[in-house]
Amino acid sequence: MPTATVAVLIAGATAYSLSDSTGDPSNADAPSGRDRSSAPPSRPHSSPPSKSTASPGAGYQQVYADTELTSPDPSYEFDLRSGTVAPESTAAWYLARTADDFGFPDDSDAYIAYDDTLSPGGCEEGIDGEPVTTLDFDDLEEWRPFCIRSANGKDIAIVRLIDAPTASESVTVSVRYYRKTT
């Protein structure tokens, strides 16, 4: 019996060491961390949204959490409701991008947090007190999240810029999406 346990542990350790930071063994040859996004992808990358039923307060329910999305170039945008990368001008509620900044629907509102935490309630307060009309990459350090509230006020996306264009044209973000329950 102990031999079987050792064999299972060795197999698990081997599978773990072959996987990348996402835990996907099929990407064992992919570089980890920031280096992976420096090479332009051949197609948009999106990790599947993780569903959550946790209540973040302020009458919002989290629909998906910490979904990493990569747009290979400005012809792709982030579909905030579905948590996917979509061809430009196909999503109703989106986060578009250029080489220098993000764009969002004219009827939506945005806010950039002052620290590394942001909740739906904090987003609403920020938009009510200090809304922004531009989201320049230079203003969005990795630790500084920003949010977008839909025109009807029922949707909030909290976004972190993970990687902006430097050596490549790709842009990677992490998105949390909340839907108003009341």
C-alpha positions as CSV (number, residue, x, y, z in Angstrom):
1,M,0.0,0.0,0.0
2,P,2.8,2.6,0.8
3,T,4.3,2.0,-2.7
4,A,1.0,2.9,-4.3
5,T,0.9,6.2,-2.3
6,V,4.4,7.1,-3.3
7,A,3.6,6.4,-6.9
8,V,0.6,8.7,-6.8
9,L,2.6,11.4,-5.1
10,I,5.4,11.2,-7.7
11,A,2.8,11.3,-10.6
12,G,1.1,14.3,-9.1
13,A,4.4,16.2,-8.6
14,T,5.4,15.4,-12.1
15,A,2.1,16.6,-13.6
16,Y,2.4,19.8,-11.5
17,S,5.9,20.5,-12.6
18,L,4.9,20.1,-16.2
19,S,2.0,22.5,-16.0
20,D,2.3,26.2,-16.4
21,S,0.9,28.8,-14.0
22,T,-2.6,28.1,-15.1
23,G,-2.3,24.5,-14.2
24,D,-2.8,23.3,-17.8
25,P,-0.4,20.5,-18.6
26,S,-1.0,21.1,-22.3
27,N,0.9,24.4,-22.0
28,A,4.0,22.8,-20.4
29,D,6.3,24.4,-23.0
30,A,4.7,27.9,-22.6
31,P,6.7,30.4,-20.6
32,S,5.2,31.3,-17.3
33,G,4.1,34.7,-15.9
34,R,4.6,37.9,-17.9
35,D,6.9,36.3,-20.5
36,R,4.0,34.3,-21.9
37,S,2.1,37.4,-23.0
38,S,5.2,39.1,-24.7
39,A,4.8,36.9,-27.8
40,P,1.8,37.9,-29.8
41,P,-0.8,35.1,-29.8
42,S,-2.2,33.8,-33.0
43,R,-5.8,34.2,-31.7
44,P,-7.4,35.8,-28.7
45,H,-6.8,34.1,-25.4
46,S,-9.4,33.7,-22.7
47,S,-9.5,31.6,-19.7
48,P,-13.0,30.3,-18.9
49,P,-14.9,32.5,-16.5
50,S,-15.0,31.0,-13.0
51,K,-18.6,31.1,-11.7
52,S,-19.3,32.4,-8.2
53,T,-22.3,32.8,-6.1
54,A,-20.5,34.8,-3.4
55,S,-22.3,38.0,-2.6
56,P,-19.9,41.0,-2.7
57,G,-22.3,43.4,-1.0
58,A,-24.0,46.5,-2.3
59,G,-26.8,44.4,-3.9
60,Y,-24.5,42.8,-6.4
61,Q,-23.8,39.1,-7.1
62,Q,-20.5,38.0,-8.7
63,V,-21.1,36.3,-12.0
64,Y,-17.5,35.4,-12.8
65,A,-14.2,36.1,-11.0
66,D,-10.6,36.9,-12.0
67,T,-11.0,35.8,-15.7
68,E,-7.8,36.5,-17.6
69,L,-8.4,37.8,-21.2
70,T,-5.9,38.6,-23.9
71,S,-6.6,40.7,-26.9
72,P,-4.0,40.1,-29.6
73,D,-4.5,43.5,-31.3
74,P,-7.1,46.4,-31.5
75,S,-9.4,44.4,-33.8
76,Y,-10.5,42.4,-30.7
77,E,-12.3,43.8,-27.6
78,F,-13.3,42.3,-24.2
79,D,-16.9,41.3,-24.0
80,L,-17.5,42.2,-20.3
81,R,-20.8,40.3,-19.9
82,S,-19.6,37.0,-21.3
83,G,-16.0,37.2,-20.1
84,T,-14.6,36.5,-23.5
85,V,-12.5,38.2,-26.2
86,A,-14.6,39.1,-29.2
87,P,-14.1,40.7,-32.7
88,E,-14.3,44.5,-32.5
89,S,-17.8,46.0,-32.5
90,T,-19.6,42.7,-31.7
91,A,-20.2,43.0,-27.9
92,A,-22.9,45.3,-26.5
93,W,-21.0,46.0,-23.3
94,Y,-17.3,46.0,-23.9
95,L,-13.9,47.2,-23.1
96,A,-12.1,48.1,-26.4
97,R,-8.4,49.0,-26.7
98,T,-6.0,50.9,-28.8
99,A,-2.2,50.9,-28.5
100,D,-2.4,53.4,-25.6
101,D,-5.8,53.2,-23.8
102,F,-9.1,51.5,-23.3
103,G,-12.4,52.6,-24.6
104,F,-15.9,51.8,-23.3
105,P,-19.5,52.5,-24.4
106,D,-20.4,56.2,-24.2
107,D,-23.4,55.4,-22.0
108,S,-21.3,53.6,-19.4
109,D,-19.3,55.1,-16.6
110,A,-15.8,54.4,-15.3
111,Y,-13.6,55.0,-12.3
112,I,-10.0,54.3,-11.5
113,A,-9.3,53.2,-7.9
114,Y,-6.6,54.9,-5.8
115,D,-5.4,51.6,-4.2
116,D,-5.3,47.9,-5.0
117,T,-8.8,47.1,-3.8
118,L,-12.1,47.8,-5.5
119,S,-15.6,46.4,-4.8
120,P,-18.9,47.1,-6.6
121,G,-19.9,49.5,-3.8
122,G,-16.5,51.3,-4.1
123,C,-17.0,51.4,-7.9
124,E,-20.4,53.1,-7.5
125,E,-19.0,55.6,-5.0
126,G,-16.1,56.4,-7.2
127,I,-18.2,56.9,-10.3
128,D,-20.6,59.1,-8.3
129,G,-17.7,61.2,-6.9
130,E,-14.8,61.0,-9.5
131,P,-15.8,59.4,-12.8
132,V,-13.3,59.2,-15.6
133,T,-13.7,59.5,-19.3
134,T,-10.4,58.1,-20.3
135,L,-8.5,54.9,-19.3
136,D,-4.9,55.5,-20.4
137,F,-2.5,52.5,-19.9
138,D,0.0,54.9,-18.3
139,D,-2.6,55.6,-15.5
140,L,-3.4,51.9,-14.9
141,E,-0.5,50.3,-13.1
142,E,-1.0,46.6,-12.5
143,W,-2.0,47.0,-8.9
144,R,-4.6,49.8,-9.6
145,P,-8.0,48.4,-10.7
146,F,-10.6,50.3,-12.5
147,C,-14.3,49.6,-13.1
148,I,-17.0,50.2,-15.6
149,R,-20.7,50.4,-14.8
150,S,-23.2,49.7,-17.6
151,A,-25.7,52.3,-18.7
152,N,-28.6,50.7,-16.8
153,G,-26.5,50.5,-13.6
154,K,-27.1,46.7,-13.3
155,D,-23.6,45.5,-14.4
156,I,-20.2,46.3,-13.0
157,A,-16.9,45.0,-14.3
158,I,-13.8,45.4,-12.2
159,V,-10.7,45.2,-14.3
160,R,-6.9,45.1,-13.8
161,L,-4.4,45.7,-16.5
162,I,-2.0,42.8,-16.4
163,D,0.1,43.5,-19.6
164,A,0.0,46.4,-22.0
165,P,1.7,46.7,-25.4
166,T,5.5,46.9,-25.2
167,A,7.2,44.4,-27.4
168,S,3.9,43.1,-28.8
169,E,0.5,44.5,-29.5
170,S,-1.4,42.2,-27.1
171,V,-3.2,43.5,-24.0
172,T,-4.0,41.2,-21.1
173,V,-6.5,42.0,-18.4
174,S,-8.2,40.3,-15.4
175,V,-11.9,40.9,-15.1
176,R,-14.5,40.3,-12.3
177,Y,-18.1,40.8,-13.4
178,Y,-21.0,41.6,-11.0
179,R,-24.8,41.8,-11.7
180,K,-27.2,43.8,-9.5
181,T,-29.6,41.5,-7.6
182,T,-32.0,44.2,-6.2
